[in-house]
């Protein structure tokens, strides 16, 4: 199902790339679909008893990117006052790769 959504959104992104407002909405849908696909893969890994691939990661980037993603399209503005010396967290590599590509 996510593949169908993703394919159709990709088609619309190519077709309406000149309409900035529509392109932004479609980009948000596309990002949400990619995150849903990733979450589904993580849930399947967990359900099968597989071990996530973990890597030490700066948690500040994950906090900022997640807050900005969930407030996108709203009038909410995020202000961050995060410590530069937060502990490093072990994060599933697939989550970290997604976060880095969006920053």
C-alpha positions in Angstrom: 0.0 0.0 0.0 2.8 2.4 0.8 4.4 1.6 -2.5 1.3 2.7 -4.3 1.1 6.0 -2.4 4.8 6.6 -2.9 4.7 5.9 -6.6 1.7 8.2 -7.1 3.2 11.0 -5.1 6.5 10.7 -7.0 4.5 11.0 -10.3 2.6 14.1 -9.0 5.9 15.7 -7.7 7.3 15.4 -11.3 4.1 16.7 -12.9 3.5 19.7 -10.6 7.1 20.8 -9.7 6.3 24.3 -10.9 3.5 24.8 -8.4 5.4 25.6 -5.2 2.5 25.3 -2.8 1.4 21.9 -4.2 5.0 20.7 -4.5 5.5 21.4 -0.8 2.4 19.5 0.2 3.4 16.6 -2.0 6.9 16.6 -0.6 5.5 16.3 2.9 3.3 13.4 1.9 6.3 11.8 0.2 8.4 12.2 3.4 5.6 10.8 5.6 5.3 7.8 3.3 9.1 7.2 3.5 9.0 7.4 7.3 6.0 5.0 7.3 7.9 2.5 5.2 10.9 2.8 7.5 8.8 2.3 10.6 7.1 -0.7 9.0 10.5 -2.3 8.3 11.6 -1.6 11.9 8.4 -3.2 13.2 8.9 -6.3 11.0 12.5 -6.6 12.2 11.3 -6.4 15.8 8.4 -8.9 15.2 10.8 -11.4 13.6 13.2 -11.1 16.6 15.9 -9.5 14.5 18.5 -7.3 15.9 18.5 -3.6 14.9 21.7 -2.3 13.5 22.8 0.3 16.1 25.2 3.2 15.8 26.2 5.9 18.3 24.5 9.1 17.2 24.1 12.7 18.3 20.5 12.9 19.7 20.2 16.7 19.1 19.8 16.2 15.3 17.1 13.6 15.8 15.2 15.8 18.3 15.3 18.8 16.0 14.4 16.9 12.8 11.5 15.1 14.5 10.0 18.2 16.0 10.2 20.1 12.7 8.6 17.2 10.9 5.6 16.9 13.2 5.0 20.7 13.2 5.4 21.2 9.5 2.2 22.7 8.0 1.2 24.3 11.3 1.7 27.7 12.8 3.9 26.2 15.5 7.5 27.3 15.6 10.1 25.3 17.4 12.8 26.9 19.4 15.5 24.6 20.6 17.7 25.0 23.6 19.6 21.7 23.6 22.8 21.0 25.3 25.8 20.4 23.1 27.1 17.8 25.5 24.1 15.4 25.5 25.0 11.8 25.7 25.4 9.8 22.5 22.5 7.4 21.9 22.5 4.0 20.2 20.1 4.5 17.3 19.0 2.1 14.5 21.2 3.0 11.5 18.2 3.2 9.2 16.7 5.9 11.4 19.9 7.9 11.6 20.4 7.7 7.8 16.9 9.1 7.3 17.6 11.9 9.7 20.9 12.9 8.1 19.4 13.1 4.7 16.7 15.6 5.8 19.0 18.0 7.6 
